[in-house]
Amino acid sequence: MDLSLVTAAIGAQTGLTQLSLAGSMLKMNAQNGSSVVKLIDAAQQSMNSLANLAPGVGTNLDISV
């Protein structure tokens, strides 16, 4: 078998592996993006509920042990 043929086959396999990894990374980034949107939405809902509290609630916090 010719060495150039073997080198080409190894290069093709490496290219397929890189494409597979790139696809996995894109999928993870898309999932992370949706997680960030959900986190921001939850934070907005929390802020809306905190806006209805009386003034001064939560300002004096004693954390002594």
Secondary structure, DSSP 8 states (H G I E B T S, - for coil): --HHHHHHHHHHHHHHHHHHHHHHHHHHHHHHHHHHHHHHHHHHHHHHHHTTS-TTTTS------
